[in-house]
Amino acid sequence: MGLKILIKGAGDLATGIAVRLYRSGFTVWMTDIAMPTTVRRTVAFSSCITEGRYEVEGIVSVHAHSADEGFKITESGGIPVFTDPKADIAHEFRPDVIVDAVIAKRNLGTAITDAPFVIAAGPGFTAGIDCHAVIETNRGHDLGRVMTSGSAAPNTGVPGNIGGYTSERIIRAEKDGIFRSAVSIGDSVEYGDTVAESGGVCINAQLSGTVRGMLSDGISVHKGMKCGDIDPRCSRENCFTVSDKARAVGGGVLEAVCGYEHGTYPACRR
């Protein structure tokens, strides 16, 4: 069965990590919150929490409610996803590796003692203190880099540059309230089009492109909260496959796991 790996979070970056680990032969379980706020829902295993089961790039995830169900899903070739924000399922799963891929930009409770080997993705963690390895999630030269000391680049608050656009890509709530979308993931939109509403106030596109991500309807949002994103590259196919960033971060996690398994990192030896 290989190493058992528990991933905290099941959004699009966590899913990119899961895809790379699963395809490399590791046993993968995941956790998330009861009402996921994943924007790139079409490429996130968190979607199985509301759908029951969800497939990304040929890999099936299934919403699990107990460890017994989780092991059965694993035996059938799937990835179980638990509604379990605190990752309490770890007590029964007993993972060799825990990966914090919540991408909260801060540590919400992960400790270096949670598993024999602990990995954290993104800012808010220090390797050697909070975890054994940190994976860089900031776009740029170091994306996917494994650090066994120090921390990832701090959160700048500015989205990565895609096609010459940064903050314009992001669809943000205009007002506190309930979110409702006016377009679907994969749709083409023009600058100024109404793409959604929050609290009854319209949200307009800040650039032309393809809607790559959008929250589910009915989620309670606050003003300024990220609710979706628009890709200026206008490739509809990209909306339904793991992103370059998620694949790179997943590659970093895979490197760290293999380093732990084979003892190639001094801080990662079993």
Backbone torsions as a table, in degrees:
resi	resn	phi	psi	omega
1	MET	NA	-17.7	-179.9
2	GLY	73.8	-173.3	179.3
3	LEU	-62.8	145.3	175.6
4	LYS	-97.3	127.5	-174.6
5	ILE	-125.5	127.9	176.6
6	LEU	-108.3	123.3	178.9
7	ILE	-105.9	121.4	175.8
8	LYS	-85.3	117.2	-172.7
9	GLY	104.2	144.3	178.8
10	ALA	-139.7	27.0	176.2
11	GLY	-74.9	-164.6	-172.8
12	ASP	-68.7	-39.0	177.4
13	LEU	-69.4	-42.3	177.3
14	ALA	-61.6	-35.9	179.2
15	THR	-68.3	-39.5	175.3
16	GLY	-59.8	-39.0	175.6
17	ILE	-63.5	-47.2	-178.4
18	ALA	-61.6	-41.1	-179.9
19	VAL	-59.7	-45.2	-178.1
20	ARG	-68.9	-39.4	179.4
21	LEU	-69.9	-43.9	-179.5
22	TYR	-60.4	-45.9	-178.3
23	ARG	-70.0	-15.4	177.4
24	SER	-93.1	4.3	172.5
25	GLY	96.4	7.7	179.6
26	PHE	-88.3	153.2	174.9
27	THR	-84.8	122.9	-173.4
28	VAL	-120.3	127.7	168.6
29	TRP	-119.9	153.0	-177.4
30	MET	-136.6	157.7	176.2
31	THR	-133.3	157.9	175.6
32	ASP	-160.2	-176.5	179.1
33	ILE	-87.0	167.0	-174.8
34	ALA	-65.8	-33.8	177.8
35	MET	-124.5	85.3	-175.4
36	PRO	-59.5	141.9	177.4
37	THR	-105.5	35.8	179.0
38	THR	-70.4	128.9	179.1
39	VAL	-82.9	-45.5	179.4
40	ARG	-87.2	67.4	-173.0
41	ARG	-64.7	-28.9	-175.6
42	THR	-72.0	-13.7	178.3
43	VAL	-127.8	37.7	-178.6
44	ALA	-132.5	128.3	177.9
45	PHE	-66.8	-15.7	176.4
46	SER	-61.3	-20.4	179.7
47	SER	-62.9	-21.9	179.8
48	CYS	-70.9	-16.2	179.0
49	ILE	-66.3	-35.7	177.1
50	THR	-96.3	-25.4	-176.7
51	GLU	-95.2	-15.5	-176.5
52	GLY	93.6	-48.0	174.1
53	ARG	-147.6	151.4	-179.4
54	TYR	-152.5	140.8	-176.0
55	GLU	-114.7	133.6	175.1
56	VAL	-129.7	120.5	179.0
57	GLU	50.5	41.5	174.9
58	GLY	84.3	-1.4	179.0
59	ILE	-104.1	129.7	-175.5
60	VAL	-97.8	130.7	171.7
61	SER	-110.1	147.3	-177.6
62	VAL	-133.5	134.9	177.3
63	HIS	-69.5	119.2	-177.5
64	ALA	-109.3	150.4	-176.5
65	HIS	-119.6	-3.6	178.8
66	SER	-157.7	163.8	177.9
67	ALA	-62.6	-38.3	178.4
68	ASP	-59.1	-44.7	177.4
69	GLU	-62.1	-41.0	-179.8
70	GLY	-58.8	-45.3	179.7
71	PHE	-66.2	-35.8	177.6
72	LYS	-66.5	-40.3	177.9
73	ILE	-63.7	-41.9	177.2
74	THR	-60.9	-44.6	-179.7
75	GLU	-62.5	-30.5	-179.3
76	SER	-86.2	0.2	175.4
77	GLY	96.6	11.0	-179.2
78	GLY	-105.7	179.9	175.7
79	ILE	-114.2	117.4	176.9
80	PRO	-77.8	140.0	176.9
81	VAL	-124.2	126.5	-175.3
82	PHE	-108.7	141.1	168.1
83	THR	-78.0	97.9	-167.8
84	ASP	-163.5	74.6	-175.5
85	PRO	-57.0	-30.6	-178.6
86	LYS	-91.4	0.8	179.4
87	ALA	56.6	40.9	178.6
88	ASP	-65.9	-20.3	179.9
89	ILE	-61.0	-17.4	179.2
90	ALA	-59.3	-29.3	-178.7
91	HIS	-64.2	-31.4	179.4
92	GLU	-95.5	-33.4	-179.2
93	PHE	-74.9	-35.4	-177.9
94	ARG	52.8	64.1	-176.8
95	PRO	-70.4	150.5	172.0
96	ASP	-76.6	-31.3	-176.2
97	VAL	-134.9	136.6	169.4
98	ILE	-115.5	133.5	177.1
99	VAL	-116.2	117.9	174.1
100	ASP	-86.5	105.4	179.9
101	ALA	-122.7	33.0	177.9
102	VAL	-69.5	-28.5	-179.8
103	ILE	56.0	48.9	177.8
104	ALA	-87.6	-4.2	-177.8
105	LYS	68.0	11.3	175.4
106	ARG	-159.4	160.4	-178.9
107	ASN	-82.8	119.6	-178.7
108	LEU	-97.4	10.8	176.6
109	GLY	139.5	3.6	179.0
110	THR	-74.5	136.8	179.6
111	ALA	-125.2	151.9	-178.2
112	ILE	-64.9	-17.2	-179.6
113	THR	-92.8	3.7	-176.2
114	ASP	-68.2	-25.2	-178.8
115	ALA	-157.3	166.7	176.8
116	PRO	-55.3	-32.8	178.2
117	PHE	-139.7	126.9	-176.1
118	VAL	-123.3	129.5	179.7
119	ILE	-119.1	142.8	175.8
120	ALA	-129.8	137.6	179.9
121	ALA	-102.8	124.8	173.5
122	GLY	95.0	-176.4	-177.5
123	PRO	-72.1	162.1	177.9
124	GLY	104.3	-1.3	-177.6
125	PHE	-130.6	150.3	174.7
126	THR	-123.1	119.9	178.8
127	ALA	-62.7	133.8	-177.2
128	GLY	94.8	-12.4	178.1
129	ILE	-120.7	-58.7	179.3
130	ASP	-89.3	-24.8	-173.4
131	CYS	-159.8	175.3	179.2
132	HIS	-88.1	-29.4	-178.8
133	ALA	-146.8	143.1	176.3
134	VAL	-116.4	139.6	178.4
135	ILE	-109.9	128.4	179.4
136	GLU	-70.8	130.7	179.7
137	THR	-113.8	-2.7	-179.4
138	ASN	-77.6	129.4	178.2
139	ARG	-58.5	143.7	-179.8
140	GLY	135.9	-163.6	-173.2
141	HIS	-59.6	-34.2	-174.2
142	ASP	-97.3	5.6	-179.1
143	LEU	-53.1	125.1	179.9
144	GLY	86.8	-0.6	-179.0
145	ARG	-67.1	141.2	177.3
146	VAL	-96.2	128.7	178.2
147	MET	-119.9	124.0	176.4
148	THR	-100.4	6.4	169.1
149	SER	-152.6	150.9	179.5
150	GLY	82.7	-168.1	-172.7
151	SER	-129.5	164.0	173.8
152	ALA	-71.4	167.1	177.5
153	ALA	-60.2	140.0	-179.4
154	PRO	-64.1	154.5	178.6
155	ASN	-66.7	122.7	-178.9
156	THR	-88.5	-18.6	-176.3
157	GLY	81.3	-2.6	180.0
158	VAL	-108.1	121.5	179.9
159	PRO	-60.5	154.2	178.9
160	GLY	-62.7	153.1	-178.8
161	ASN	-78.5	121.0	174.5
162	ILE	-128.6	119.1	178.1
163	GLY	61.4	25.8	179.0
164	GLY	88.5	3.4	-179.1
165	TYR	-118.5	145.3	177.4
166	THR	-122.1	-94.2	-176.1
167	SER	-64.3	-24.7	179.9
168	GLU	-64.3	-23.7	-178.1
169	ARG	-68.9	-25.6	-169.0
170	ILE	-87.7	132.0	173.8
171	ILE	-91.8	117.3	-177.0
172	ARG	-119.7	148.2	179.2
173	ALA	-62.8	136.9	178.8
174	GLU	-89.4	-18.8	-176.5
175	LYS	-157.8	149.4	173.4
176	ASP	-58.4	143.6	176.4
177	GLY	146.3	-160.4	-178.8
178	ILE	-88.5	135.4	-178.5
179	PHE	-88.1	136.4	174.5
180	ARG	-136.6	130.6	179.2
181	SER	-90.5	150.8	176.9
182	ALA	-110.2	-11.0	178.2
183	VAL	-135.1	170.7	-178.8
184	SER	-113.4	158.3	174.4
185	ILE	-60.0	131.3	-177.4
186	GLY	101.4	-14.1	178.7
187	ASP	-74.6	150.5	172.8
188	SER	-92.5	138.0	179.3
189	VAL	-132.4	159.3	177.4
190	GLU	-111.7	157.1	176.9
191	TYR	-52.4	130.7	178.1
192	GLY	92.2	-12.9	178.1
193	ASP	-63.4	144.5	172.1
194	THR	-77.2	122.2	-176.9
195	VAL	-109.2	-19.0	-178.6
196	ALA	-170.1	-178.3	172.0
197	GLU	-145.5	152.4	175.1
198	SER	-136.0	127.2	-177.5
199	GLY	60.0	27.4	179.3
200	GLY	83.7	0.6	-179.8
201	VAL	-102.7	132.1	-177.0
202	CYS	-67.6	145.4	173.9
203	ILE	-115.3	123.8	-176.0
204	ASN	-107.7	147.7	178.6
205	ALA	-66.5	136.7	179.4
206	GLN	-97.2	2.0	175.0
207	LEU	-161.2	167.3	176.1
208	SER	-92.6	142.6	179.5
209	GLY	166.6	-156.5	-179.1
210	THR	-109.9	133.6	177.9
211	VAL	-70.4	112.8	-176.5
212	ARG	-97.4	-23.0	-179.7
213	GLY	-150.6	150.2	179.3
214	MET	-162.1	133.2	175.8
215	LEU	-60.1	158.5	171.9
216	SER	-71.5	149.0	175.9
217	ASP	-63.6	147.7	174.2
218	GLY	93.2	-4.0	179.3
219	ILE	-79.8	137.8	177.1
220	SER	-78.8	126.6	-177.1
221	VAL	-124.8	164.9	174.5
222	HIS	-118.7	156.0	-177.4
223	LYS	-55.0	130.3	180.0
224	GLY	91.4	-10.3	-179.1
225	MET	-66.7	139.6	177.1
226	LYS	-68.4	124.7	-177.2
227	CYS	-119.4	-11.9	-179.1
228	GLY	-179.1	180.0	173.4
229	ASP	-151.5	154.3	-179.0
230	ILE	-117.8	132.5	-178.7
231	ASP	-101.1	116.2	-178.9
232	PRO	-70.5	-10.3	-178.7
233	ARG	-75.8	-11.8	172.4
234	CYS	56.8	40.7	176.4
235	SER	-110.3	106.4	-178.0
236	ARG	-63.2	-34.4	-178.0
237	GLU	-60.3	-31.9	-178.6
238	ASN	-65.4	-18.6	-178.7
239	CYS	-73.2	-13.8	-171.8
240	PHE	-123.0	14.9	174.8
241	THR	-132.6	156.5	179.0
242	VAL	-56.6	135.9	-176.4
243	SER	-73.7	163.5	176.4
244	ASP	-59.0	-40.3	-179.6
245	LYS	-65.5	-46.8	-179.5
246	ALA	-63.6	-37.2	179.5
247	ARG	-68.5	-37.2	179.0
248	ALA	-68.1	-44.9	177.3
249	VAL	-62.6	-41.3	176.9
250	GLY	-60.5	-36.8	177.0
251	GLY	-65.1	-36.8	176.8
252	GLY	-65.2	-42.7	177.9
253	VAL	-63.7	-43.6	178.8
254	LEU	-59.5	-42.1	177.4
255	GLU	-59.9	-45.0	-179.1
256	ALA	-64.7	-42.3	179.3
257	VAL	-62.7	-44.8	179.3
258	CYS	-66.5	-35.4	176.2
259	GLY	-63.4	-38.9	176.3
260	TYR	-67.3	-45.2	-177.3
261	GLU	-61.8	-37.7	-174.7
262	HIS	-105.8	-0.7	175.7
263	GLY	71.2	29.2	-177.8
264	THR	-86.1	-16.6	172.9
265	TYR	-102.1	132.3	178.2
266	PRO	-54.9	-37.4	-177.8
267	ALA	-84.7	0.0	-171.6
268	CYS	-117.1	15.5	-173.3
269	ARG	-78.7	139.0	-180.0
270	ARG	-78.0	NA	NA
